[in-house]
Amino acid sequence: MPMTRPRVHPLACALLLSLSFPALATDPPAPEPQDHHTQELKAVEIQGAVLPTTADEMSRPVSVLSGEKLDEAKAGTLGETVGKLPGVQSSYFGPGVGRPIVRGFDGARVQVLSDGLGSGDVSTVSADHAVSIEPFLADQIEVLKGPATLLYGSGAIGGAVNVVDGRIPEALTDDPLEGRAELRAGTVNDERTGMVRVDGSTDNFALHADAVHRETGDTDTPAGTLTGTAIRTDSAALGGAWIGTRGFFGASASLYSTLYGIPGTQDEGGVRIDMDQRRTEVRAGIDDVGPFASVRLKMGRTEYEHAELEGNEVGTRFDNTSNEGRLELVHKPVAGWNGAFGVQWGVRDFEAVGEEAFVPSTHAKDAGLFWIGNRDFGKAWRLELGARGDRNEIDADAATAIGPDRTFDTSSFSASLRWNASEDLHFDFGLDRAQRAPTAEELYSNGTHVATQSIERGQPDLDAETANRAELGVHWHAGPVELAASIYHVRYDDFIYLQDTGEIGDEDLPIRQWSQADARFNGAEGEATWHIVENASGDWDWRLYGDLVRASLADGGDLPRIAPARFGSEWRWEKGDWRASLNAVRVDKQDRVAAFETPTPGYTLVDAHFAWHIDTKHANALELFLDGTNLLDEQARAHTSFLKDVAPLPGRGFAFGVRAFF
């Protein structure tokens, strides 16, 4: 959520004029959070009923990472930050690139969002392109598992990861000025990171500012130092909003800049990616408008570019300019149904110029309309329904494209039934049908893709792929024990994947063709937490978690780079101002591989976290922390990585520093 001089949409003006500014007041005080930076979801109270304010709040299943656990998990990439949640792992193209993988799906099937709007980068075009979102500035990170196409369209057929950072305030702060800052250093890569965030408000205006700077050297691994992998990242934002009794209107501007190296390219003089992104956003909302409990409008413009540097020369330059809008209307109950209508639209201009421009320039337009809703039948049953239709248009540069322009009409539907067997035991059964339109890379690729060390050929006549999913979940809470688990099956029609042709092209590189075939995904995930004891020795918790996914073509053959099974165990302890945790996760070997892959051995990673919280005068606080990662110095190679043979995961490392809350 960002800003420069935003162009105000007429609907935003209408919403602004509707706010009750003469009677401006702060929201009622929220309950005291468990720590200094956990943000509560808001709701609207209308005639005694508490209703959600956004469509996102009505969606399930979702995992939320926030507060102290988010502080412990924060890393240099978004994928690494969320990679220990059940069902979520990360891609790895060196320490500068890590994109979330949800239930075995990655790339164009998992949408990465900045508070509900697309990130605006080109991380789905190639595995060596980073996500342009800074995890260190997040308030919370939400993961939607299973098709999130109902909310976010074609690119979320496998799930979505939404980073909430509060850059456009929607409520006044409790104090006139509050914030946090952090300084940290790390040993495995000589990391130096500084972060600051400030939020403040007057009687009718709220302001937000944040900034982060991070520098690292080359990363150490048990197999040696990964040369040429240093990173420099800068990110900053300024936002503000008018807050009324019934709504808000705000804007923000942000920048994200990073320079990172690609492992394994030093024989060619070294390859680095120099990325710069500028983003502006306008948001507005109003509550209790006629038949609607709330109306929310989000609009953003992103100007993105990056240069792939070969030594000191620019090999290829990528430019991507996108405009996106989203309007959500949460309606009041109708015949017992709570629900939300939504409209989403976007325009994207993409251009790649240089030796490695294997995808032609394209102009893309997307538009979608959706409704999701739920109704309770007594206390025992809840039914959730949803539907969405999208139109995706891709116009490719006729001079370089290998096929014609394409237009796709996709539709998605979902139904979920919850049975509350008791206050402590709940069952969920869901059915989904979701469709995804092919991307420009899948349609029009035609050339050498250096990141994957292959020659990629698109397929201009690809059809939209269709996923039919069934999922069964259980949630149980009995005394000190909490359990959540789910199993799912996905039948893909016309699944789009990169097939090895068996042919060898220029520079002895394999030729791979984007193709379609039916596919099957089967998986399970779960976690159990036992609150062992709360006594003079402190609060002790033990958590077990794990996930498993199997993916193959319907007529035989495994799909490439599918995340292996995992099983983890975590101990947590808290006493007064002290807390600590110890986590071990066993990643299984992956020998279910595609024809052109090699199996990957399993490995065990052990992490530990320790923090001491110190309250000071005037409600300020300091927190000293020490984090240890890969304490066994295990040589681990991620099967999801194109570079697993070149770039193992980082070795033993320690990060330490101080956080200040004011």
Helices and strands as residue ranges (DSSP letters): H 10-18, G 21-23, E 43-46, E 49-52, G 55-58, E 62-66, H 67-73, H 78-82, E 88-90, E 100-102, G 107-109, E 110-114, E 117-118, G 135-137, E 140-145, H 149-152, G 154-156, E 159-164, E 177-186, E 191-201, E 205-216, E 219-221, E 224-226, E 231-243, E 247-262, G 266-268, E 271-289, E 292-310, E 313-334, E 337-354, E 362-377, E 381-396, E 406-420, E 425-436, H 440-444, E 446-449, G 450-452, E 454-457, E 465-478, E 481-504, G 506-508, E 510-535, E 538-553, E 566-575, E 578-587, E 603-615, G 617-619, E 621-629, E 653-661
